[in-house]
Amino acid sequence: MASPRLADALRRVLGPAGPELGCDECFDRLDAYVEAGLAGGGALADAAVPGMRAHLAGCPACREEHDSLRALVAGEPAGPPAPRARGGHRRTGRGSRSVRRR
């Protein structure tokens, strides 16, 4: 039998044993996962969208979307918004420029 450290290292290298989701599929199925989780807990959510829990554990952007959607649907106050870059979009830091007509 393999040692726990070896087993853990193999799990990290081989990835999840179940189905894997990409960000696009995660986003498409996030509402079903959140609704199932609120209705019946984690087991029901995992059955509704296999692979979602593993994706959320490894993808900060999708996890943020999940947390925001869950708070909205559950009626919980959302956490503080991410800080915005000066004069721009909070993720890209790009500001919008107005075009002046002459």
N, C-alpha and C positions, 0 to 999 in steps of 0.2 A: 504494500500500500504506500502511496506517495505521501510525503510529508505535507503538512498544511501550507507551508511556504511555497512548495513546488506546485501544489494544486492551485493556489492563488495566482501564482505567476502564469500558469497555463491558462486560467480563465481570462486574465488580462490580455494575453497574446491572442487567444482564439476568439475572443469576443463573446457576445451573448449566445446562449444555447438555443434560444427561441428565435422567432422571426425578427428581422431588423427593419426599422423604418427610416426613411430619409426625412429631411426637413419638410419637403413638399407634402408627403403623405401625412406626416405628423400634423401639419397645419390643417390639412383637409379633414382629419378625423379627430381633432382636438375637442370639438364641441361634444361629440359622442362620449369621449373619454371622461370629460369633466362631468357631464350629466350622470353617467353611470357611477362615477366616484361619489358624487353627492347623494345619489339615491341608495347605493348599497355598499359603499366603501371600496377599498382598493382591490379586493378580489373580483368584484363585479366589473370594475373599470378595466382590470387586466384581461378579463375574459372578453369584454366588449372590443378592446383594441389591443391584441397581443403585440408585444414589443414596444409599446409606448413608454412604459416605465423605464426601460433600459435606455431608450432614446433621450428621455427627459433628464436622466441622470448624467448623461454625457454631453448634452447640448445646452449651454447656458441661455442662448437666444430663445429656444423653444420652451425651456423651463420658465423663462420670464413671461412668455405669452400664456403658458398654462396657469401660472400663479395669478396673473392679471384677470384672465377669463374666469377662473375659479372664484376669485374674490368678487367679481362683478355678478356672477350668477348666484352666488351664495348670499349676496347682499352685505358682504364684509367690506370694511374700508380698505382701500388699496394702500399699499406701502407708499413711501415717498417716491416721486418721480425721479428718474435718473437725471443727473445734472446735465444741463445743456452746455454745449461748447459756446463760447462767447459769440453771440450774433449768428448762431447757426443751428442746424438740426442736431438733436442730442446724440445721434449715433455717428453721423458723418462729419459734423463740424462745418458743413457747408452752409453759408448764409444765402438768403435769397437776395438777389440784386434787382432793384427796380430799374427800368429803362426809361430814361428821360428823353422825351421827344424835343427836338429843336425846331 
